Amino acid sequence: MKELLERIAKAMVDSPDDVKVNEIEGEHTVVLELSVAKSDVGKIVGREGSHARAIRTILLAASGKKGKKYTLEIIG
């Protein structure tokens, strides 16, 4: 999942070298912290959060096989 999020984010931003994903695993939930350059935060979030919502939907669909809930936090 970490690699999937990293690939998606790198394709969306102007500074792909600044994309970092930190994975914090709990018993039932995994938090994915996505860190991007400050100038790229808007590209990840999208107008009215549309891009962030789409990324969360992809994570939700992909997490069905893993048996854990994945949440996304965007850090600028």
C-alpha positions in Angstrom: 0.0 0.0 0.0 2.9 2.3 0.8 4.4 1.8 -2.6 1.0 2.3 -4.3 0.4 5.6 -2.5 4.0 6.8 -3.3 3.5 6.0 -7.1 0.2 7.8 -7.2 1.6 10.9 -5.4 4.7 11.1 -7.5 2.6 11.1 -10.7 0.6 14.0 -9.4 3.2 16.5 -8.2 5.9 18.7 -9.7 8.6 17.6 -7.2 8.4 13.8 -7.1 11.7 13.7 -5.2 10.0 15.3 -2.2 7.3 12.7 -1.9 7.7 10.5 1.3 5.3 8.0 2.8 5.5 7.0 6.4 3.5 3.9 7.5 2.2 3.7 11.1 0.7 0.3 11.8 -1.8 -0.5 14.5 -3.8 -3.6 15.3 -6.7 -2.9 12.9 -5.7 0.4 11.2 -2.7 1.6 9.2 -2.1 5.3 8.9 -0.2 6.4 5.8 1.3 9.8 6.2 2.0 11.4 2.8 4.6 14.2 2.9 5.0 16.4 -0.2 6.5 19.8 -0.9 4.5 22.8 0.3 3.9 23.9 -3.3 2.4 20.5 -4.2 -0.1 20.1 -1.4 -2.8 21.7 -3.5 -2.2 19.2 -6.3 -2.6 16.3 -3.8 -5.7 17.7 -2.1 -7.4 18.9 -5.3 -10.3 21.3 -5.7 -12.6 20.8 -2.6 -10.6 17.7 -1.7 -11.5 15.7 -4.8 -8.0 14.2 -5.3 -7.6 13.3 -1.7 -11.0 11.7 -1.7 -10.1 9.7 -4.8 -6.8 8.5 -3.3 -8.7 7.5 -0.1 -11.2 5.5 -2.3 -8.3 3.7 -4.0 -6.8 2.8 -0.6 -10.1 1.6 0.7 -10.6 -0.6 -2.4 -7.1 -2.0 -2.2 -7.3 -2.6 1.6 -10.1 -5.1 1.2 -7.7 -7.9 0.6 -5.4 -6.9 3.4 -8.0 -7.0 6.2 -7.0 -3.7 7.6 -8.3 -0.2 7.4 -6.0 2.3 5.8 -6.2 6.1 6.4 -4.4 8.9 4.7 -2.9 11.9 6.3 -1.5 14.6 4.1 1.5 16.6 5.5 2.6 19.7 3.7 
